[in-house]
Amino acid sequence: MKHFLDIFDHSPEELQDLLDLAIRLKKEHFATGNPPLFKGKVLGMIFQKPSLRTRVSFDMAMRHMGGDALYLSPNEIGLGKRESIADVSRVLSGYVQAVMARVFEHAHLLELARWSSVPIINGLSDYSHPCQAMADALTIEEKFGKVKGLNVVFVGDGNNVAVSLMQISVKLGWNFTIANPEGYDMPAGSIEQAKKVAAGTGSKLAFLRDPHKAVKNAQAIYTDTWTSMGQEEETTKREAVFPPYQVNAKLVSEADKEVIVMHCLPAHRNHELTDEVADGPHSVIFPQAHNRLHAQKAVLARLFGVA
């Protein structure tokens, strides 16, 4: 791998290899600790958006593997404003061995990758969130194993997290369904790409409005905040539209009896997800968050070429 920008950049075999490596590194971490395979390597971390999981999981992934991470705040860089993206990319390439960027515009990641001589990792963009998808897939595999035809259902806004979840689902041969209100669909281009991939992997895709219909036979129900960062001016409008899409006990009861409930966090509790469900027996939201650490170790290891 040269960069890690989007799930659709990688084959099913490459993605499964990353998941297998993540499982091995996770077991190793809890058994003996990971060897210092990243010794002498520094990950530069560019943040345009605040973060808990992305910042800490990447930082600790580097530390656990013997490397280091350097946090770069929005004020320090002013990506594309204080300095051109091309110049930032070429400067950082001479200082660090990889760059993770959490940005507003996906185009900024592509520009960083264009000019960089070191790997660029998408830590989140307005289009996709591939690192989250890898942690999601790791969590699902830990529960159900390597099973084709799993029913993965996303309930809520067709946002960047939904896009990456759809991508990883069709790449690994899972069925993907989304239930979202009209006007909050995933990008048409992403859907068309997914349909082409699904034709080769056997995945089934469904795009519904009714969440109750969507969750029938679901093995995984996934939701996210109704209003993402950068959409704050839409909060009032969205809070009037999304209540029928709340993941609550009634909705969960309509799914498979072994269903897991997922959320990328941070959660607005008792909005998109009730406390009863978030803290209930079907919830895997905290193991899912912790798996960011192990999935990203695998991504870094492959980009560094050390495992």
Steps between C-alpha positions, in 0.01 A plus 500: 500500500617850419224697677181422693242748374186304419376142539428470129869554424571149631405150395302260720818300546697805618226597744472149640878490537481821706228352719696177553806705596291716736372189677856369537634831630211530745563152643871575515436831679305333781730196524854636490480852364579593141863501387647844414451464125443875464824599673645814343172586327285806567139551394403861432135559592318791334170598662246740355228344719515411870531135595519259791522155337698594189765694686548262793476177300761608244727644770481183709538276195833666427610479864404134537709415194805703603440813292379851573221733388498876452173692543451799271205721591288700252664826608850368440448413134192673359488239226449672165472844663819594684695277264413304188415132539774410253761683707377352829515151352853537363631657821352231725633227270849601603426486872278196566450150363120524453222757532148449633260783416152564643348756268179660383550456124600167347670692220757620753604140568537429132716812463716397796548156344582649161799689636612272781795262489373323814169319563187709561218358715142622497408559865158632387373717217162627388485205258620197694649361821697188403683457831164484676382242247799279573423509872135428420593199289737373768220525756255315276751225420577451867130439564400299193823377339579515128145448382365609163145628481480671838227763516646839595250784539571870538221715643526879462683756287674376186826658612870419472479219757210342312695519174803320643282240671330428167838477332649252747178298498495444125875437490467222762181352359253623761154626417455871566176687562453864589181661629512878483255787450449652159761764426768329709616232257858393445672647192366346179853432376584297809186293457580426136853394591365275773256334261787414265708350781199312639442337161837332539486408870136393522394771744143625497425870534177664614413868537188553711309771686343273763744405781267228630502325165876548472595329827311175439760218516779753572810361670647849546313828545715810463414862566675835522423855610222677315715813463868457417779750564470785254121467475411677824282757322273211394447367854145627551388379157658158547357450848154539349570238230696220666306388816329213311853365436599473866656166591300402807398176671196452278704529180768265631236243599395479135847384387680165534512384862882504489518849347778737599445875521780727378579871509823674397469751788471766627133421563225744578328268744123476486504659157626250240564234765328450836687440823316171535649373175844666529558337839299185429599141417504550121732801507861468382569872476795498738677187366441656158671822613791304648543310173600826333837451671561151364364555149719809461808313618444263210457785251816670625697175494412436137572859398837486677568157349602348833245221549 
